Every structure is written in structure tokens, then in C-alpha cells.
Amino acid sequence: MGNCRLLLFDLDGTLLRSDKTISQATLEALHRCREKGILIGISTSRGEQNALSFIEALQPDILIASGGALVKYHGGHIYKAEFSKEETSRMIAAAREVCGAECEITIDTVDAHYWNYKIDPRKQDQSWGDSIYTDFADFRESSLKMCVEIFEECQAMRLRELLDWCDCIRFSDGYWYKFTKKTATKERAIQEICSVCGISAEEITAFGDDYADIGMLNLCGTGIAMGNAISEVREQADLVIGSNDEDGIAEYLAAI
């Protein structure tokens, strides 16, 4: 960590415990790092609106949201990769064509998060923020990211083919797939951050647990997998630490 200038954390499965909270030990460890002049960043597949409670608690210097489609530095936008209204409409139509008219979809926009779940997600996860229900029948907004619940691998492959102009990654903790612009990945977002902040990827220590984090961990100077990370992430990481429920981050930062 001698040359580390930025600590970059995924949220779910990494900085957040299973109960969707950040431990006091981790908060204190991050405060000590900030006192040493190290920047603190969040790099999440959540939309900004779904991460507001954690953003308020951490006050990160850098925010990568919607899987890399939105990047902020000290609260100001430095990168944004949006689908047009027409592109968004085509994506929703393709998802319904392949997965059925009742398939569950979420859409991130710059200012909101939309969903059509059968069960209100806010009742299951209080950190989900002020997300908005819609049936997507006549959705006409530009978007940063679409997620679709797909149970059949053949359907996922078909939708990938139809939306081959998107970056698609599956989340390991369910049957959800995210679609962003090809240029909207966590690693592309890091390149934008390096350009604006005047730091190199070698000076970043990144933490993650899922498929969407692999590129980020490989790009940064030190890529750290949580103990609970999927095997593919642990195999690619420079180091594996304790799990998100075992204060793995706090223990790692205390030992350096």
C-alpha cells in the first residue's frame, strides 16, 4: 500500500455485509486511510439512487455507478455513457421478446431507478432507495443500465446476440444480467478517473467479489478478492482477504 492513492470498493458482497450495512470497524478503517491522504471510492453495479444511503455515509471522493456508466469525482460528473430513449425502448422490447412479456426488468437513469418486480424491492432491502415502479409498457427515457432476470441460459445467449452492442455480465447471486454500453465498464471508468485525478491504475487498490469486478481487479495495481468472492474472482486477484461478514476489509487495512 506504500504507493496507494485510491482505495476502490465494490458494494454488495464487498464493502457491505450480508445485511446490507457497513461495519463500524470498516468505517473507522476508511477514516484512518482518508486521514493519510488516500482517496476513497465506490465502484458498484448499483445505480446512484440505489446507493445513496452508502454514499451519504462514506462521502466518497469517487463514485462509479451503474457498472461504469456513471462516474463522479467530488460530486461532479466526469463520465456518462447513456443509451438514448430509442435505444432503451429497443432493449426493453428485446428483453420482452426473448424472456416473455412478464419478465422482471430494472432500468437506471441518471436521476432514478425503475423496476417492475412482482414484490416491492424496498420491502426486502431498505437500502434500495426511492426506486420507482413502472410496467415499462411506454417507457421513454434515456438510460444508463438495464438489468433483466433470465432463468434460461439459451434466453440469455439470445438476448446477448440481439443486444450485441451492449456489455453484458451476469450477477452470480441470482439470474440477473446487466446491459450497459460497450464503453461502460468498471475498468473504463477507472481509466477516466486516472485521467482526471492524475493518478495511475498502479496506484489503486481495488476490492471485489463478482464477475463485474474481475476487469477492475486486473487493471489496478492491487486487486483484492473478498473471502466470499466467486472462485473466478479469487483466482484472478493478487490477494484474498476475509469475507464481507468477517470485517475482511477492516482487518486488511489495519494490517498495512
Backbone as CSV, one residue per row, in Angstrom:
resi,resn,N_x,N_y,N_z,CA_x,CA_y,CA_z,C_x,C_y,C_z
1,MET,0.828,-1.214,0.000,0.000,0.000,0.000,0.858,1.259,0.000
2,GLY,2.189,1.102,-0.073,3.061,2.259,0.011,2.778,3.300,-1.048
3,ASN,2.401,2.863,-2.253,2.146,3.816,-3.334,0.664,3.954,-3.629
4,CYS,-0.208,3.483,-2.720,-1.650,3.540,-2.966,-2.182,4.951,-2.761
5,ARG,-2.899,5.448,-3.764,-3.513,6.766,-3.652,-5.031,6.694,-3.671
6,LEU,-5.578,5.531,-4.034,-7.026,5.358,-4.088,-7.405,3.943,-3.680
7,LEU,-8.355,3.843,-2.744,-8.978,2.578,-2.371,-10.345,2.543,-3.037
8,LEU,-10.607,1.507,-3.829,-11.824,1.436,-4.638,-12.598,0.171,-4.272
9,PHE,-13.850,0.340,-3.828,-14.621,-0.772,-3.286,-15.912,-1.021,-4.055
10,ASP,-16.136,-2.274,-4.430,-17.471,-2.702,-4.801,-18.343,-2.614,-3.550
11,LEU,-19.659,-2.573,-3.725,-20.551,-2.512,-2.564,-21.052,-3.895,-2.148
12,ASP,-22.042,-4.420,-2.853,-22.671,-5.675,-2.445,-21.671,-6.829,-2.475
13,GLY,-21.574,-7.535,-1.350,-20.654,-8.654,-1.248,-19.234,-8.255,-0.934
14,THR,-18.979,-6.954,-0.857,-17.613,-6.473,-0.610,-17.601,-5.512,0.581
15,LEU,-17.934,-4.260,0.329,-17.965,-3.294,1.425,-19.173,-3.515,2.328
16,LEU,-20.247,-4.038,1.741,-21.468,-4.283,2.515,-21.488,-5.701,3.060
17,ARG,-21.923,-5.834,4.298,-22.158,-7.153,4.863,-23.444,-7.729,4.266
18,SER,-23.732,-8.971,4.605,-24.920,-9.618,4.038,-26.204,-8.902,4.406
19,ASP,-26.194,-8.182,5.545,-27.391,-7.441,5.959,-27.445,-6.038,5.356
20,LYS,-26.578,-5.785,4.380,-26.547,-4.508,3.644,-26.186,-3.327,4.550
21,THR,-25.259,-3.552,5.447,-24.712,-2.484,6.277,-23.189,-2.496,6.157
22,ILE,-22.577,-1.386,6.537,-21.125,-1.284,6.601,-20.738,-1.320,8.078
23,SER,-19.826,-2.196,8.441,-19.478,-2.338,9.850,-18.767,-1.097,10.369
24,GLN,-18.898,-0.875,11.647,-18.228,0.260,12.281,-16.717,0.142,12.147
25,ALA,-16.209,-1.078,12.245,-14.763,-1.288,12.112,-14.277,-0.866,10.730
26,THR,-15.056,-1.172,9.711,-14.685,-0.784,8.347,-14.753,0.730,8.176
27,LEU,-15.792,1.356,8.697,-15.906,2.815,8.611,-14.715,3.498,9.278
28,GLU,-14.317,2.998,10.431,-13.182,3.585,11.152,-11.879,3.378,10.377
29,ALA,-11.723,2.207,9.776,-10.519,1.937,8.995,-10.429,2.863,7.783
30,LEU,-11.559,3.107,7.139,-11.570,4.018,5.994,-11.268,5.447,6.421
31,HIS,-11.763,5.830,7.587,-11.475,7.171,8.105,-9.974,7.344,8.339
32,ARG,-9.327,6.328,8.865,-7.880,6.414,9.092,-7.122,6.526,7.773
33,CYS,-7.574,5.801,6.763,-6.921,5.888,5.451,-7.088,7.281,4.854
34,ARG,-8.285,7.835,5.000,-8.534,9.177,4.475,-7.647,10.215,5.189
35,GLU,-7.422,10.029,6.464,-6.548,10.940,7.202,-5.115,10.893,6.684
36,LYS,-4.737,9.768,6.067,-3.401,9.618,5.494,-3.333,10.201,4.080
37,GLY,-4.447,10.724,3.597,-4.469,11.334,2.271,-4.844,10.394,1.150
38,ILE,-5.341,9.203,1.489,-5.748,8.233,0.475,-7.197,8.507,0.068
39,LEU,-7.459,8.552,-1.228,-8.813,8.754,-1.728,-9.648,7.496,-1.504
40,ILE,-10.946,7.685,-1.289,-11.876,6.580,-1.093,-12.882,6.589,-2.242
41,GLY,-13.082,5.428,-2.864,-14.015,5.345,-3.982,-14.949,4.158,-3.890
42,ILE,-16.132,4.312,-4.466,-17.115,3.234,-4.609,-17.189,2.868,-6.084
43,SER,-17.196,1.571,-6.369,-17.361,1.096,-7.736,-18.415,-0.002,-7.719
44,THR,-19.635,0.342,-8.098,-20.764,-0.553,-7.912,-21.609,-0.708,-9.171
45,SER,-22.263,-1.841,-9.285,-23.235,-2.025,-10.356,-24.576,-1.406,-10.001
46,ARG,-24.769,-1.032,-8.739,-25.983,-0.316,-8.357,-26.031,1.043,-9.057
47,GLY,-27.231,1.492,-9.335,-27.381,2.869,-9.768,-27.124,3.806,-8.599
48,GLU,-26.823,5.048,-8.900,-26.530,6.001,-7.830,-27.684,6.104,-6.837
49,GLN,-28.917,6.086,-7.337,-30.070,6.215,-6.451,-30.196,5.034,-5.498
50,ASN,-29.717,3.854,-5.930,-29.764,2.675,-5.077,-28.618,2.610,-4.088
51,ALA,-27.703,3.541,-4.188,-26.538,3.542,-3.300,-26.476,4.798,-2.429
52,LEU,-27.526,5.612,-2.444,-27.475,6.909,-1.780,-27.159,6.825,-0.296
53,SER,-27.750,5.845,0.402,-27.513,5.766,1.846,-26.045,5.497,2.138
54,PHE,-25.381,4.711,1.290,-23.960,4.410,1.494,-23.081,5.573,1.049
55,ILE,-23.507,6.260,0.003,-22.775,7.442,-0.444,-22.781,8.505,0.648
56,GLU,-23.939,8.681,1.282,-24.041,9.673,2.352,-23.172,9.290,3.547
57,ALA,-23.100,7.991,3.855,-22.307,7.537,4.998,-20.808,7.639,4.730
58,LEU,-20.394,7.352,3.496,-18.971,7.288,3.169,-18.415,8.595,2.625
59,GLN,-19.275,9.404,1.991,-18.810,10.623,1.326,-17.591,10.327,0.446
60,PRO,-17.734,9.407,-0.507,-16.571,9.001,-1.309,-16.071,10.136,-2.198
61,ASP,-14.769,10.120,-2.427,-14.178,11.082,-3.353,-14.571,10.739,-4.785
62,ILE,-14.730,9.435,-5.042,-15.012,8.938,-6.391,-16.184,7.982,-6.336
63,LEU,-17.092,8.095,-7.299,-18.219,7.177,-7.407,-18.293,6.640,-8.828
64,ILE,-18.218,5.317,-8.945,-18.515,4.624,-10.193,-19.822,3.885,-9.956
65,ALA,-20.857,4.224,-10.713,-22.177,3.630,-10.509,-22.681,3.013,-11.813
66,SER,-23.754,2.224,-11.700,-24.362,1.551,-12.856,-23.328,0.770,-13.667
67,GLY,-22.427,0.105,-12.949,-21.440,-0.758,-13.594,-20.410,-0.039,-14.433
68,GLY,-20.272,1.271,-14.240,-19.303,2.052,-15.007,-19.930,3.056,-15.948
69,ALA,-21.257,3.092,-15.995,-21.933,4.024,-16.909,-21.955,5.448,-16.382
70,LEU,-21.716,5.614,-15.084,-21.716,6.947,-14.478,-20.511,7.055,-13.553
71,VAL,-19.729,8.126,-13.722,-18.543,8.336,-12.893,-18.561,9.757,-12.362
72,LYS,-18.362,9.880,-11.044,-18.311,11.192,-10.405,-17.018,11.348,-9.609
73,TYR,-16.538,12.576,-9.575,-15.369,12.923,-8.769,-15.725,14.147,-7.949
74,HIS,-15.704,13.988,-6.634,-16.112,15.046,-5.710,-17.484,15.610,-6.074
75,GLY,-18.390,14.712,-6.452,-19.778,15.098,-6.708,-20.088,15.561,-8.113
76,GLY,-19.061,15.791,-8.932,-19.294,16.259,-10.304,-19.112,15.143,-11.317
77,HIS,-19.919,15.157,-12.367,-19.813,14.129,-13.401,-18.519,14.277,-14.189
78,ILE,-17.817,13.166,-14.381,-16.659,13.177,-15.277,-16.840,12.198,-16.435
79,TYR,-17.833,11.310,-16.338,-18.100,10.380,-17.437,-19.525,9.876,-17.333
80,LYS,-20.182,9.766,-18.479,-21.553,9.269,-18.512,-21.782,8.590,-19.852
81,ALA,-22.233,7.335,-19.811,-22.487,6.571,-21.037,-23.958,6.176,-21.053
82,GLU,-24.765,6.961,-21.768,-26.212,6.758,-21.778,-26.699,6.121,-23.074
83,PHE,-27.709,5.269,-22.936,-28.488,4.841,-24.083,-29.525,5.926,-24.372
84,SER,-29.809,6.166,-25.628,-30.853,7.113,-25.980,-32.218,6.546,-25.608
85,LYS,-33.248,7.379,-25.686,-34.609,6.909,-25.427,-34.976,5.772,-26.381
86,GLU,-34.596,5.928,-27.645,-34.920,4.916,-28.646,-34.174,3.614,-28.362
87,GLU,-32.905,3.717,-28.008,-32.123,2.517,-27.690,-32.696,1.800,-26.472
88,THR,-33.070,2.565,-25.460,-33.652,1.977,-24.263,-34.943,1.240,-24.583
89,SER,-35.778,1.854,-25.397,-37.031,1.216,-25.794,-36.775,-0.086,-26.546
90,ARG,-35.767,-0.095,-27.424,-35.414,-1.304,-28.165,-34.918,-2.396,-27.230
91,MET,-34.158,-2.028,-26.223,-33.634,-3.010,-25.265,-34.760,-3.664,-24.474
92,ILE,-35.699,-2.848,-24.006,-36.837,-3.380,-23.256,-37.659,-4.317,-24.137
93,ALA,-37.895,-3.906,-25.375,-38.677,-4.733,-26.307,-37.968,-6.055,-26.573
94,ALA,-36.648,-6.017,-26.706,-35.894,-7.245,-26.953,-35.968,-8.180,-25.754
95,ALA,-35.865,-7.628,-24.555,-35.943,-8.448,-23.343,-37.297,-9.131,-23.251
96,ARG,-38.352,-8.414,-23.570,-39.698,-8.989,-23.500,-39.927,-10.024,-24.604
97,GLU,-39.341,-9.777,-25.752,-39.473,-10.735,-26.852,-38.815,-12.065,-26.488
98,VAL,-37.626,-12.003,-25.887,-36.855,-13.214,-25.599,-37.315,-13.891,-24.313
99,CYS,-37.590,-13.094,-23.289,-37.839,-13.647,-21.952,-39.306,-13.635,-21.536
100,GLY,-40.168,-13.094,-22.370,-41.581,-13.041,-22.055,-42.016,-11.673,-21.580
101,ALA,-43.264,-11.340,-21.824,-43.783,-10.004,-21.513,-43.762,-9.705,-20.023
102,GLU,-43.749,-10.746,-19.186,-43.789,-10.552,-17.733,-42.410,-10.609,-17.085
103,CYS,-41.359,-10.651,-17.882,-40.017,-10.753,-17.288,-39.725,-9.513,-16.444
104,GLU,-38.919,-9.717,-15.405,-38.591,-8.615,-14.491,-37.390,-7.846,-15.026
105,ILE,-37.534,-6.532,-15.012,-36.550,-5.617,-15.601,-36.306,-4.474,-14.625
106,THR,-35.080,-3.978,-14.602,-34.795,-2.715,-13.928,-34.059,-1.805,-14.904
107,ILE,-34.264,-0.518,-14.740,-33.590,0.489,-15.559,-33.026,1.568,-14.644
108,ASP,-31.736,1.867,-14.823,-31.124,3.026,-14.166,-31.118,4.197,-15.132
109,THR,-31.579,5.350,-14.669,-31.347,6.604,-15.379,-30.423,7.446,-14.509
110,VAL,-30.049,8.599,-14.986,-29.171,9.454,-14.196,-29.819,9.832,-12.873
111,ASP,-31.131,10.003,-12.858,-31.811,10.525,-11.678,-32.698,9.528,-10.944
112,ALA,-32.878,8.310,-11.484,-33.850,7.408,-10.868,-33.532,5.950,-11.180
113,HIS,-34.238,5.072,-10.462,-34.156,3.624,-10.692,-35.581,3.104,-10.837
114,TYR,-35.847,2.394,-11.932,-37.186,1.896,-12.232,-37.198,0.365,-12.198
115,TRP,-38.342,-0.195,-11.816,-38.465,-1.654,-11.695,-39.899,-2.083,-11.939
116,ASN,-40.058,-3.370,-12.273,-41.398,-3.924,-12.440,-41.554,-5.239,-11.663
117,TYR,-40.773,-5.368,-10.562,-40.826,-6.592,-9.762,-42.256,-6.910,-9.314
118,LYS,-42.507,-8.168,-9.100,-43.800,-8.588,-8.548,-43.889,-8.274,-7.052
119,ILE,-42.725,-8.201,-6.398,-42.649,-7.838,-4.974,-41.836,-6.561,-4.849
120,ASP,-42.335,-5.592,-4.141,-41.652,-4.308,-3.971,-40.275,-4.534,-3.343
121,PRO,-39.178,-4.224,-4.045,-37.832,-4.477,-3.507,-37.525,-3.666,-2.254
122,ARG,-38.222,-2.557,-2.068,-37.966,-1.711,-0.901,-38.416,-2.381,0.391
123,LYS,-39.311,-3.367,0.283,-39.744,-4.110,1.470,-38.729,-5.167,1.871
124,GLN,-37.875,-5.555,0.933,-36.869,-6.576,1.199,-35.513,-5.986,1.523
125,ASP,-35.231,-4.812,1.000,-33.920,-4.179,1.183,-34.131,-2.688,1.401
126,GLN,-34.010,-2.257,2.643,-34.264,-0.856,2.985,-33.234,0.089,2.372
127,SER,-32.103,-0.461,1.910,-31.068,0.396,1.316,-31.366,0.715,-0.149
128,TRP,-32.458,0.177,-0.683,-32.713,0.282,-2.111,-33.086,1.688,-2.566
129,GLY,-33.448,2.559,-1.654,-33.711,3.949,-2.021,-35.096,4.156,-2.605
130,ASP,-35.308,5.353,-3.141,-36.622,5.729,-3.669,-36.763,5.292,-5.120
131,SER,-36.785,3.980,-5.333,-36.956,3.465,-6.681,-38.422,3.540,-7.097
132,ILE,-38.675,3.444,-8.388,-39.993,3.755,-8.942,-40.542,2.560,-9.719
133,TYR,-41.787,2.208,-9.426,-42.441,1.116,-10.164,-42.948,1.620,-11.519
134,THR,-42.771,0.783,-12.547,-43.367,1.025,-13.857,-43.571,-0.317,-14.535
135,ASP,-44.536,-0.405,-15.423,-44.710,-1.661,-16.158,-43.897,-1.677,-17.459
136,PHE,-43.168,-0.601,-17.733,-42.305,-0.462,-18.912,-43.073,-0.530,-20.224
137,ALA,-44.394,-0.422,-20.173,-45.199,-0.516,-21.395,-44.925,0.654,-22.333
138,ASP,-44.661,1.819,-21.779,-44.438,3.006,-22.608,-43.303,3.826,-22.011
139,PHE,-42.193,3.153,-21.746,-41.052,3.802,-21.089,-40.264,4.594,-22.121
140,ARG,-40.092,5.889,-21.882,-39.426,6.760,-22.840,-38.429,7.656,-22.118
141,GLU,-37.338,7.054,-21.675,-36.272,7.832,-21.038,-34.919,7.300,-21.471
142,SER,-33.931,8.165,-21.477,-32.556,7.717,-21.674,-32.140,6.926,-20.442
143,SER,-31.224,5.978,-20.631,-30.856,5.118,-19.508,-29.358,4.869,-19.464
144,LEU,-28.906,4.464,-18.297,-27.513,4.085,-18.093,-27.327,2.577,-18.120
145,LYS,-28.328,1.847,-17.632,-28.185,0.398,-17.480,-29.548,-0.263,-17.464
146,MET,-29.631,-1.441,-18.074,-30.806,-2.296,-17.949,-30.369,-3.623,-17.335
147,CYS,-31.144,-4.128,-16.378,-30.933,-5.473,-15.849,-32.176,-6.301,-16.131
148,VAL,-31.964,-7.571,-16.458,-33.069,-8.471,-16.786,-32.867,-9.778,-16.025
149,GLU,-33.953,-10.291,-15.446,-33.891,-11.604,-14.803,-34.148,-12.664,-15.874
150,ILE,-33.173,-13.553,-16.073,-33.243,-14.561,-17.129,-32.894,-15.915,-16.520
151,PHE,-33.827,-16.832,-16.559,-33.627,-18.130,-15.913,-33.005,-19.172,-16.839
152,GLU,-33.176,-19.011,-18.141,-32.676,-19.990,-19.100,-31.442,-19.447,-19.810
153,GLU,-30.360,-20.236,-19.801,-29.118,-19.794,-20.425,-29.308,-19.532,-21.915
154,CYS,-30.155,-20.327,-22.578,-30.382,-20.111,-24.005,-31.023,-18.752,-24.263
155,GLN,-31.898,-18.311,-23.346,-32.505,-16.991,-23.486,-31.466,-15.894,-23.263
156,ALA,-30.579,-16.095,-22.277,-29.522,-15.110,-22.026,-28.620,-14.976,-23.251
157,MET,-28.280,-16.108,-23.859,-27.431,-16.071,-25.048,-28.141,-15.360,-26.196
158,ARG,-29.441,-15.614,-26.353,-30.206,-14.974,-27.426,-30.287,-13.464,-27.224
159,LEU,-30.519,-13.034,-25.983,-30.616,-11.600,-25.731,-29.257,-10.931,-25.923
160,ARG,-28.199,-11.605,-25.539,-26.856,-11.079,-25.798,-26.649,-10.865,-27.300
161,GLU,-27.103,-11.811,-28.099,-26.951,-11.702,-29.556,-27.749,-10.516,-30.104
162,LEU,-28.977,-10.341,-29.618,-29.809,-9.233,-30.083,-29.247,-7.882,-29.650
163,LEU,-28.622,-7.869,-28.481,-28.071,-6.628,-27.929,-26.546,-6.690,-27.953
164,ASP,-25.993,-7.077,-29.098,-24.546,-7.251,-29.183,-23.787,-5.935,-29.133
165,TRP,-24.487,-4.834,-29.124,-23.877,-3.513,-28.981,-23.802,-3.094,-27.508
166,CYS,-24.141,-4.045,-26.614,-24.083,-3.797,-25.168,-23.001,-4.654,-24.518
167,ASP,-22.532,-4.209,-23.361,-21.709,-5.037,-22.493,-22.659,-5.789,-21.571
168,CYS,-22.511,-7.096,-21.484,-23.423,-7.912,-20.681,-22.633,-8.761,-19.703
169,ILE,-23.016,-8.709,-18.434,-22.393,-9.522,-17.388,-23.487,-10.062,-16.485
170,ARG,-23.333,-11.311,-16.073,-24.278,-11.908,-15.141,-23.822,-11.649,-13.709
171,PHE,-24.788,-11.477,-12.801,-24.505,-11.413,-11.369,-24.593,-12.826,-10.800
172,SER,-23.656,-13.198,-9.957,-23.549,-14.583,-9.508,-24.594,-14.964,-8.461
173,ASP,-25.220,-13.992,-7.817,-26.125,-14.301,-6.708,-27.580,-14.421,-7.146
174,GLY,-27.809,-14.740,-8.400,-29.174,-14.883,-8.906,-29.153,-15.115,-10.397
175,TYR,-30.222,-14.700,-11.070,-30.340,-14.909,-12.509,-30.417,-13.588,-13.258
176,TRP,-29.773,-12.580,-12.715,-29.843,-11.256,-13.301,-28.631,-10.978,-14.182
177,TYR,-28.894,-10.292,-15.308,-27.861,-9.895,-16.256,-27.949,-8.390,-16.456
178,LYS,-26.786,-7.743,-16.478,-26.794,-6.296,-16.694,-26.343,-5.982,-18.108
179,PHE,-26.952,-4.947,-18.697,-26.620,-4.473,-20.037,-26.299,-2.981,-19.954
180,THR,-25.081,-2.647,-20.325,-24.660,-1.249,-20.417,-24.017,-1.045,-21.785
181,LYS,-23.670,0.189,-22.083,-22.938,0.444,-23.320,-21.594,-0.288,-23.276
182,LYS,-21.063,-0.626,-24.439,-19.781,-1.307,-24.505,-18.687,-0.524,-23.784
183,THR,-18.826,0.793,-23.785,-17.825,1.647,-23.146,-18.079,1.832,-21.660
184,ALA,-19.125,1.206,-21.120,-19.487,1.395,-19.712,-19.131,0.149,-18.913
185,THR,-17.875,0.100,-18.478,-17.387,-0.965,-17.611,-16.630,-0.325,-16.460
186,LYS,-16.427,-1.073,-15.418,-15.691,-0.520,-14.275,-14.260,-0.156,-14.673
187,GLU,-13.645,-0.978,-15.536,-12.266,-0.680,-15.914,-12.173,0.576,-16.786
188,ARG,-13.146,0.786,-17.683,-13.144,2.035,-18.467,-13.336,3.228,-17.540
189,ALA,-14.204,3.077,-16.539,-14.427,4.159,-15.582,-13.138,4.499,-14.844
190,ILE,-12.355,3.496,-14.504,-11.090,3.730,-13.803,-10.127,4.515,-14.684
191,GLN,-10.109,4.219,-15.958,-9.255,4.968,-16.879,-9.641,6.445,-16.909
192,GLU,-10.950,6.728,-16.873,-11.407,8.116,-16.822,-10.961,8.790,-15.531
193,ILE,-11.063,8.063,-14.425,-10.652,8.592,-13.127,-9.165,8.924,-13.127
194,CYS,-8.374,8.010,-13.656,-6.923,8.238,-13.693,-6.586,9.494,-14.486
195,SER,-7.284,9.694,-15.596,-7.030,10.860,-16.436,-7.363,12.156,-15.709
196,VAL,-8.483,12.170,-14.998,-8.929,13.390,-14.319,-8.137,13.652,-13.036
197,CYS,-7.852,12.598,-12.294,-7.225,12.757,-10.974,-5.704,12.775,-11.024
198,GLY,-5.134,12.439,-12.159,-3.685,12.438,-12.267,-3.020,11.315,-11.508
199,ILE,-3.693,10.172,-11.424,-3.094,9.011,-10.786,-3.031,7.887,-11.808
200,SER,-2.258,6.860,-11.508,-2.163,5.705,-12.396,-2.933,4.542,-11.804
201,ALA,-3.312,3.589,-12.649,-4.018,2.400,-12.168,-3.157,1.633,-11.173
202,GLU,-1.839,1.730,-11.318,-0.933,1.046,-10.388,-1.060,1.589,-8.972
203,GLU,-1.576,2.808,-8.841,-1.713,3.426,-7.525,-3.094,3.192,-6.898
204,ILE,-3.861,2.278,-7.485,-5.200,1.965,-6.986,-5.229,0.559,-6.417
205,THR,-5.823,0.408,-5.248,-6.104,-0.900,-4.670,-7.611,-1.100,-4.737
206,ALA,-8.039,-2.154,-5.434,-9.465,-2.395,-5.666,-9.908,-3.687,-4.989
207,PHE,-11.163,-3.684,-4.509,-11.736,-4.807,-3.780,-13.030,-5.235,-4.465
208,GLY,-13.225,-6.556,-4.654,-14.449,-7.019,-5.292,-14.752,-8.469,-5.001
209,ASP,-15.888,-8.929,-5.550,-16.325,-10.296,-5.261,-17.010,-10.988,-6.428
210,ASP,-17.388,-10.270,-7.496,-18.244,-10.870,-8.517,-17.662,-10.663,-9.911
211,TYR,-18.337,-11.244,-10.910,-17.848,-11.207,-12.285,-17.521,-9.789,-12.750
212,ALA,-18.371,-8.831,-12.410,-18.183,-7.457,-12.884,-16.937,-6.803,-12.309
213,ASP,-16.338,-7.436,-11.299,-15.152,-6.861,-10.653,-13.842,-7.387,-11.229
214,ILE,-13.877,-8.430,-12.034,-12.649,-9.073,-12.491,-11.771,-8.115,-13.288
215,GLY,-12.353,-7.407,-14.251,-11.574,-6.462,-15.036,-10.963,-5.375,-14.183
216,MET,-11.714,-4.896,-13.205,-11.238,-3.863,-12.289,-10.040,-4.361,-11.478
217,LEU,-10.139,-5.578,-10.947,-9.056,-6.118,-10.128,-7.801,-6.350,-10.962
218,ASN,-7.976,-6.775,-12.214,-6.821,-6.998,-13.085,-6.145,-5.701,-13.492
219,LEU,-6.942,-4.643,-13.672,-6.399,-3.363,-14.134,-5.618,-2.641,-13.048
220,CYS,-6.095,-2.703,-11.818,-5.498,-1.912,-10.740,-4.193,-2.533,-10.229
221,GLY,-3.397,-1.693,-9.582,-2.099,-2.143,-9.080,-2.213,-3.324,-8.140
222,THR,-3.232,-3.291,-7.271,-3.501,-4.402,-6.362,-4.981,-4.743,-6.445
223,GLY,-5.278,-5.973,-6.821,-6.654,-6.434,-6.898,-6.922,-7.432,-5.793
224,ILE,-7.881,-7.113,-4.929,-8.142,-7.920,-3.739,-9.533,-8.531,-3.813
225,ALA,-9.600,-9.838,-3.627,-10.876,-10.562,-3.614,-11.306,-10.789,-2.175
226,MET,-12.592,-10.653,-1.935,-13.138,-10.985,-0.632,-13.153,-12.509,-0.460
227,GLY,-13.124,-12.956,0.792,-13.172,-14.386,1.061,-14.427,-15.050,0.543
228,ASN,-15.499,-14.273,0.416,-16.772,-14.782,-0.092,-16.913,-14.646,-1.602
229,ALA,-15.862,-14.153,-2.270,-15.923,-13.934,-3.722,-16.089,-15.255,-4.469
230,ILE,-16.647,-15.182,-5.663,-16.746,-16.375,-6.508,-15.333,-16.829,-6.883
231,SER,-15.201,-18.084,-7.236,-13.875,-18.662,-7.486,-13.146,-17.931,-8.612
232,GLU,-13.883,-17.507,-9.642,-13.247,-16.813,-10.763,-12.564,-15.524,-10.312
233,VAL,-13.144,-14.835,-9.341,-12.552,-13.597,-8.830,-11.347,-13.916,-7.954
234,ARG,-11.468,-14.898,-7.092,-10.345,-15.264,-6.218,-9.137,-15.698,-7.037
235,GLU,-9.376,-16.401,-8.136,-8.274,-16.875,-8.977,-7.544,-15.728,-9.671
236,GLN,-8.250,-14.648,-9.984,-7.662,-13.518,-10.698,-7.012,-12.496,-9.776
237,ALA,-7.344,-12.529,-8.491,-6.901,-11.493,-7.556,-5.441,-11.668,-7.150
238,ASP,-4.839,-10.563,-6.723,-3.486,-10.610,-6.167,-3.495,-11.152,-4.745
239,LEU,-4.641,-10.977,-4.072,-4.738,-11.361,-2.669,-6.185,-11.664,-2.337
240,VAL,-6.417,-12.646,-1.464,-7.748,-12.943,-0.958,-7.753,-12.657,0.537
241,ILE,-8.727,-11.872,0.991,-8.813,-11.499,2.405,-10.071,-12.109,3.019
242,GLY,-10.374,-11.742,4.258,-11.558,-12.254,4.926,-12.831,-11.836,4.219
243,SER,-13.923,-12.483,4.550,-15.190,-12.231,3.876,-15.800,-10.894,4.286
244,ASN,-16.844,-10.518,3.565,-17.531,-9.264,3.870,-18.214,-9.307,5.234
245,ASP,-18.540,-10.500,5.731,-19.177,-10.616,7.043,-18.169,-10.826,8.169
246,GLU,-16.880,-10.860,7.823,-15.825,-11.081,8.811,-14.904,-9.877,8.946
247,ASP,-15.377,-8.702,8.511,-14.561,-7.492,8.546,-13.225,-7.669,7.815
248,GLY,-13.281,-8.385,6.680,-12.064,-8.631,5.920,-11.368,-7.351,5.500
249,ILE,-12.134,-6.347,5.091,-11.528,-5.077,4.653,-10.883,-4.361,5.833
250,ALA,-11.592,-4.273,6.943,-11.059,-3.591,8.123,-9.771,-4.247,8.599
251,GLU,-9.749,-5.579,8.625,-8.555,-6.291,9.074,-7.389,-6.062,8.103
252,TYR,-7.672,-6.066,6.816,-6.611,-5.820,5.838,-6.037,-4.415,5.992
253,LEU,-6.899,-3.422,6.100,-6.421,-2.042,6.209,-5.682,-1.806,7.525
254,ALA,-6.080,-2.502,8.583,-5.406,-2.345,9.878,-4.004,-2.937,9.852
255,ALA,-3.781,-3.912,8.973,-2.506,-4.622,8.965,-1.442,-3.978,8.095
256,ILE,-1.827,-2.958,7.326,-0.877,-2.362,6.403,-0.209,-1.133,7.010
